[in-house]
Amino acid sequence: MNRLVKSVLTRLLGLLLLCLQPVSGLHAAPSPAKPGSRPNIIVILNDDIGYETLGCYGSASYQTPNLDRMATQGLQFSYAYSQPVCTPSRLQLLSGKYNVRNYIEFGEMSPTERTLGNYLRERGYATCIAGKWQLGGDRNSIVKFGFDHYLLWWLEKKTKRYLNLGDLVQDGADRHGKPGEYGPDVINRYVLDFITSHAGEDQPFFCYYPMLLTHAPFTPTPLSTATSTERTDPKFFPDMMTYTDLMVGRVLDKLDELGIRDNTIVIFAGDNGTNRDITSRMKDGTEIRGGKDETTDAGNRVPMLISWPGGIKPGRIDDSIMDFTDFVPTLCELAGDTPNEVPAGDGISLVPLFKGDHSGARDWSYCWVSSDGSLARSVKYARTIRYKLYSDGRFYDIPHDVLEQHPIPNTSETSAVHARLQAILDRYQVIEAARPVHKAKPRHTGSHED
């Protein structure tokens, strides 16, 4: 049953209600569409790669033929913005809300949060998650969050993720790692098995695949020719990028093998910027140092590819902005919602962009990030592609100062965009003011194991 929005009595009250409610209307889940009329959905989230790591974005340091194939066969976003570190991005992707609304602290998600798993299961999808969780809870909470099938690392405890994989949780039971097992292979096989088992059914499926790669520690892959006794060595990062690409290629090949590629939408993105120990060279000769945990473009400008042969013309590059709040409305519209039926959140649907309709495309993004959840350590900014305004007044022209070292004054030429960005900051400041006081734990520093 649709919820009614109370009418505002004064302009001030109206602003308050607007800020405290997400931007989309609240609606009950619609009846599922006719079986077979909606695409299967696979979301692949890589752990710690910025836009500079893929060949299709101009990287010369790594070989990524399968990801480059996704770009040539589908849609590539030039300006996709995540959060600058892991947990905030994952929460934003799953909930469709900016962190100012629902972020608690590193490694946790509220047990009452509703996720993409909930929304798509309610819309008739078989649901699966396989890979890195890092959002707290236990094996019982995963089903509550909407996932019927799961194989997860870092659910109830954190263990080794790569060679000699530690224990995982699989569909309610412990899955003990075996000597010599390589974690990414184990997760990938589970994904392929889920796809295979649901390929011949009328019910569409949703698979969320948050990869273990390419997060530190940087260690050899099964294809590496060199070995190392070091805990982490950046020289293995190119090998880990190659293996990431191989994992994606196996998913694409499986869809082709099963004859369901045309009716399956595959989305690939990074969850935040590359580790700061990694420097990548671009084809034009420039070098980009990773910026994970930083709020520059190196920290939260990530690759974002969407391939759907049955619904997106190949070889398109989109220069509008998208951010991680857009996953929920986009996937719910693909699942059968009308634009007015998508769940409440801060995002907009990207579906019109699939056909080149930019009439409703976003031209700004907002960020509120605080790894420990405290207000005192939160960083807030609103941005367009060119200009970026922080809540402390710093104002940057990003294409001319990508490292954000030289704030610019607000002049008559920038006054209109500055005022617009300030209005966005003011709107979300009202929400921040309503947050409960949070006693911060020691700040997360983006360690090799997180």
Secondary structure, 3 states (H helix, E strand, C coil): CCCCCCCCCCHHHHHHHHHHCCCCCCCCCCCCCCCCCCCEEEEEEECCCCHHHCHHHCECCCCCHHHHHHHHHCEEEEEEECCCCHHHHHHHHHHCCCHHHHCCCCCCCCCCCCCHHHHHHHCCCEEEEEEECCCCCCHHHHHHCCCCEEEEECCCCCCCCCECCCCEEECCEEECCCCCCEHHHHHHHHHHHHHHHHCCCCCCEEEEEECCCCCCCCCCCCCCCCCCCCCCCHHHHHHHHHHHHHHHHHHHHHHHHHCCCCCEEEEEEECCCCCCCCEEEECCCCEEECCCCCCCHHHHEECEEEECCCCCCCCEEEEEEEEHHHHHHHHHHHCCCCCCCCCCCCCCCCHHHHCCCCCCCCCCEEEEECCCCCCCCCEEEEECCCEEEECCCCEEEHHHCCCCCCCCCCCCCCHHHHHHHHHHHHHHHHHHHCCCCCCCCCCCCCCCCC
